[in-house]
């Protein structure tokens, strides 16, 4: 019976937190568009993303293994 003195105020505190969270969500427009984000994923973007000018461009010619070995300055193992 003594546990009720703890559980009743605790449940009232949790209830008040839930009510506060609900009204906060309504005030911050969390429930305005419930279906839009679900359908937005199905459509393509109208504008492709623009390249980042601060990034360095990729190498134009790939380096194959044969030329990479010729320019390697480390001696082969065992010598």
N, C-alpha and C positions, 0 to 999 in steps of 0.2 A: 504494500500500500504506500510505503514511503517513496517508492520509485516514481509514483505519479507526480510528486512535487518537483521532480526533475524533468520528467518526460513532457508534461503539459507546457511549461515555459519553453522548453527546447523545441517542441513542435510549433508553438506560436512564433518563435524566432525564425524557424525554417520557412514557415508559411509567409511571414512578412518579407523574407529575402526573395522568395519565389514571386510574390506580387510585385515587389520592386523591380526585379529583373524583367518581368513581363511588360510593365509600363515603360521601363527604359528602352526595351526593344521597339515598342510601338512609337515612342517619341523619336527614336533615331532611325525611323523608316526601315526597319528590318523586315516588315511584312507587306511592303508596298507591291512588289512584283514577285509572286511565288512561282509563276510558270516561265517567265522570261529566261532565267539562267538555264533552265532545262532544255529549252529550244535553241538557245544561242550557240551551244556547242555543235549543233548540226549544220550551221551555215558557215561558209568560208569567210575569211576576213576580206573586206573590200580592198584595202591597201596592204601590200606586202610590207613586212618590216624593213625599215631603211637600214643600210649598213652603218656600222659604227665607224666614224672616221678616225678614231684614235687607235683602232686595231691595225696591226701590221698586215699587209697582204700576204696571202699564202705563197709558197714557192711556186714559181711558174714551171720549172722543169723538175720532175722527180729524180731523185738520186737512186740509181740502182746499186745493187750490192757490189758489183765488180768495180765500179768507180769509187765507191766508198772505201773498199779495201786498199786501193792504190794510194789514197790520200791519208790513210791511217798512219799516224806517226809512232804508234807503239810497235815494238818488235814482236815477231811471232813467238808463241810460247816455245820454250826449250832451246832458245838460242842465246 
